[in-house]
Amino acid sequence: MEHETSSLEHETSRLEHETSSLELGTSRLEHKTSRLELGTSSSELGNSRLELATSGLELETSRLEHETSSLEHETSSLVMVQLHFFHQLPASP
């Protein structure tokens, strides 16, 4: 009976050690998962910043295109005014 008790105690001790090892492994995996999640969050934040910067650049590009169009229209108007005044000049003899 003592031998069986000793065997059971030994087996219990072995199982407790194995359980402890599994818990440590689980803890390590949870830590790695946490680090991966942090990396993913950091990546997503970086992507959001890039999208925001891209939107800002697109807005600035649109503003510059509008300004260019306005300047082209103004230049065209000035050319028309110059042509009008040129035709109003008396013909040289």
ChimeraX commands (.cxc) that place a marker at each C-alpha (Angstrom):
marker #1 position 0.00,0.00,0.00 radius 0.5
marker #1 position 2.85,2.34,0.86 radius 0.5
marker #1 position 4.43,1.66,-2.51 radius 0.5
marker #1 position 1.17,2.54,-4.30 radius 0.5
marker #1 position 0.88,5.73,-2.23 radius 0.5
marker #1 position 4.47,6.62,-3.07 radius 0.5
marker #1 position 3.82,5.93,-6.76 radius 0.5
marker #1 position 0.69,8.08,-6.69 radius 0.5
marker #1 position 2.55,10.88,-4.93 radius 0.5
marker #1 position 5.32,10.64,-7.51 radius 0.5
marker #1 position 2.79,10.67,-10.37 radius 0.5
marker #1 position 0.95,13.61,-8.76 radius 0.5
marker #1 position 4.23,15.50,-8.43 radius 0.5
marker #1 position 5.09,14.74,-12.07 radius 0.5
marker #1 position 1.65,15.93,-13.23 radius 0.5
marker #1 position 1.95,19.11,-11.15 radius 0.5
marker #1 position 5.35,19.77,-12.73 radius 0.5
marker #1 position 3.92,19.16,-16.21 radius 0.5
marker #1 position 0.96,21.43,-15.41 radius 0.5
marker #1 position 3.38,24.11,-14.23 radius 0.5
marker #1 position 5.37,23.75,-17.47 radius 0.5
marker #1 position 2.17,24.02,-19.54 radius 0.5
marker #1 position 1.11,27.12,-17.59 radius 0.5
marker #1 position 4.53,28.68,-18.22 radius 0.5
marker #1 position 4.24,27.85,-21.92 radius 0.5
marker #1 position 0.75,29.36,-21.99 radius 0.5
marker #1 position 2.03,32.47,-20.26 radius 0.5
marker #1 position 4.83,32.80,-22.84 radius 0.5
marker #1 position 2.35,32.41,-25.69 radius 0.5
marker #1 position 0.06,35.02,-24.16 radius 0.5
marker #1 position 3.03,37.38,-23.85 radius 0.5
marker #1 position 3.98,36.80,-27.51 radius 0.5
marker #1 position 0.36,37.28,-28.56 radius 0.5
marker #1 position 0.23,40.52,-26.61 radius 0.5
marker #1 position 3.40,41.75,-28.33 radius 0.5
marker #1 position 1.96,40.79,-31.75 radius 0.5
marker #1 position -1.27,42.64,-30.96 radius 0.5
marker #1 position 0.76,45.68,-29.92 radius 0.5
marker #1 position 2.73,45.48,-33.17 radius 0.5
marker #1 position -0.52,45.18,-35.12 radius 0.5
marker #1 position -1.98,48.20,-33.33 radius 0.5
marker #1 position 1.19,50.16,-34.03 radius 0.5
marker #1 position 0.99,49.16,-37.70 radius 0.5
marker #1 position -2.66,50.17,-37.89 radius 0.5
marker #1 position -1.82,53.52,-36.31 radius 0.5
marker #1 position 0.95,53.99,-38.88 radius 0.5
marker #1 position -1.46,53.13,-41.68 radius 0.5
marker #1 position -4.02,55.61,-40.33 radius 0.5
marker #1 position -1.35,58.31,-40.23 radius 0.5
marker #1 position -0.36,57.53,-43.81 radius 0.5
marker #1 position -4.00,57.66,-44.93 radius 0.5
marker #1 position -4.42,61.01,-43.17 radius 0.5
marker #1 position -1.25,62.37,-44.79 radius 0.5
marker #1 position -2.41,61.07,-48.18 radius 0.5
marker #1 position -5.79,62.77,-47.72 radius 0.5
marker #1 position -4.02,66.01,-46.83 radius 0.5
marker #1 position -1.86,65.75,-49.95 radius 0.5
marker #1 position -4.89,65.01,-52.12 radius 0.5
marker #1 position -6.68,68.04,-50.66 radius 0.5
marker #1 position -3.63,70.25,-51.29 radius 0.5
marker #1 position -3.34,68.87,-54.85 radius 0.5
marker #1 position -6.99,69.67,-55.46 radius 0.5
marker #1 position -6.52,73.19,-54.09 radius 0.5
marker #1 position -3.48,73.74,-56.32 radius 0.5
marker #1 position -5.36,72.43,-59.37 radius 0.5
marker #1 position -8.18,74.85,-58.62 radius 0.5
marker #1 position -5.70,77.70,-58.19 radius 0.5
marker #1 position -3.97,76.75,-61.46 radius 0.5
marker #1 position -7.32,76.71,-63.25 radius 0.5
marker #1 position -8.15,80.17,-61.83 radius 0.5
marker #1 position -4.77,81.51,-62.95 radius 0.5
marker #1 position -5.28,80.05,-66.44 radius 0.5
marker #1 position -8.70,81.72,-66.63 radius 0.5
marker #1 position -7.23,85.04,-65.43 radius 0.5
marker #1 position -4.39,84.77,-67.98 radius 0.5
marker #1 position -6.91,84.08,-70.74 radius 0.5
marker #1 position -8.95,87.12,-69.67 radius 0.5
marker #1 position -5.85,89.32,-69.71 radius 0.5
marker #1 position -4.95,88.11,-73.20 radius 0.5
marker #1 position -8.47,88.94,-74.38 radius 0.5
marker #1 position -8.20,92.44,-72.87 radius 0.5
marker #1 position -4.82,92.96,-74.56 radius 0.5
marker #1 position -6.23,91.82,-77.90 radius 0.5
marker #1 position -9.19,94.16,-77.47 radius 0.5
marker #1 position -6.91,97.15,-76.79 radius 0.5
marker #1 position -4.58,96.12,-79.59 radius 0.5
marker #1 position -7.48,96.23,-82.07 radius 0.5
marker #1 position -8.52,99.64,-80.73 radius 0.5
marker #1 position -5.16,101.19,-81.63 radius 0.5
marker #1 position -5.14,103.28,-84.80 radius 0.5
marker #1 position -3.44,101.67,-87.74 radius 0.5
marker #1 position 0.05,102.98,-88.30 radius 0.5
marker #1 position 0.60,104.85,-91.58 radius 0.5
marker link #1:1,2 radius 0.2
marker link #1:2,3 radius 0.2
marker link #1:3,4 radius 0.2
marker link #1:4,5 radius 0.2
marker link #1:5,6 radius 0.2
marker link #1:6,7 radius 0.2
marker link #1:7,8 radius 0.2
marker link #1:8,9 radius 0.2
marker link #1:9,10 radius 0.2
marker link #1:10,11 radius 0.2
marker link #1:11,12 radius 0.2
marker link #1:12,13 radius 0.2
marker link #1:13,14 radius 0.2
marker link #1:14,15 radius 0.2
marker link #1:15,16 radius 0.2
marker link #1:16,17 radius 0.2
marker link #1:17,18 radius 0.2
marker link #1:18,19 radius 0.2
marker link #1:19,20 radius 0.2
marker link #1:20,21 radius 0.2
marker link #1:21,22 radius 0.2
marker link #1:22,23 radius 0.2
marker link #1:23,24 radius 0.2
marker link #1:24,25 radius 0.2
marker link #1:25,26 radius 0.2
marker link #1:26,27 radius 0.2
marker link #1:27,28 radius 0.2
marker link #1:28,29 radius 0.2
marker link #1:29,30 radius 0.2
marker link #1:30,31 radius 0.2
marker link #1:31,32 radius 0.2
marker link #1:32,33 radius 0.2
marker link #1:33,34 radius 0.2
marker link #1:34,35 radius 0.2
marker link #1:35,36 radius 0.2
marker link #1:36,37 radius 0.2
marker link #1:37,38 radius 0.2
marker link #1:38,39 radius 0.2
marker link #1:39,40 radius 0.2
marker link #1:40,41 radius 0.2
marker link #1:41,42 radius 0.2
marker link #1:42,43 radius 0.2
marker link #1:43,44 radius 0.2
marker link #1:44,45 radius 0.2
marker link #1:45,46 radius 0.2
marker link #1:46,47 radius 0.2
marker link #1:47,48 radius 0.2
marker link #1:48,49 radius 0.2
marker link #1:49,50 radius 0.2
marker link #1:50,51 radius 0.2
marker link #1:51,52 radius 0.2
marker link #1:52,53 radius 0.2
marker link #1:53,54 radius 0.2
marker link #1:54,55 radius 0.2
marker link #1:55,56 radius 0.2
marker link #1:56,57 radius 0.2
marker link #1:57,58 radius 0.2
marker link #1:58,59 radius 0.2
marker link #1:59,60 radius 0.2
marker link #1:60,61 radius 0.2
marker link #1:61,62 radius 0.2
marker link #1:62,63 radius 0.2
marker link #1:63,64 radius 0.2
marker link #1:64,65 radius 0.2
marker link #1:65,66 radius 0.2
marker link #1:66,67 radius 0.2
marker link #1:67,68 radius 0.2
marker link #1:68,69 radius 0.2
marker link #1:69,70 radius 0.2
marker link #1:70,71 radius 0.2
marker link #1:71,72 radius 0.2
marker link #1:72,73 radius 0.2
marker link #1:73,74 radius 0.2
marker link #1:74,75 radius 0.2
marker link #1:75,76 radius 0.2
marker link #1:76,77 radius 0.2
marker link #1:77,78 radius 0.2
marker link #1:78,79 radius 0.2
marker link #1:79,80 radius 0.2
marker link #1:80,81 radius 0.2
marker link #1:81,82 radius 0.2
marker link #1:82,83 radius 0.2
marker link #1:83,84 radius 0.2
marker link #1:84,85 radius 0.2
marker link #1:85,86 radius 0.2
marker link #1:86,87 radius 0.2
marker link #1:87,88 radius 0.2
marker link #1:88,89 radius 0.2
marker link #1:89,90 radius 0.2
marker link #1:90,91 radius 0.2
marker link #1:91,92 radius 0.2
marker link #1:92,93 radius 0.2
view
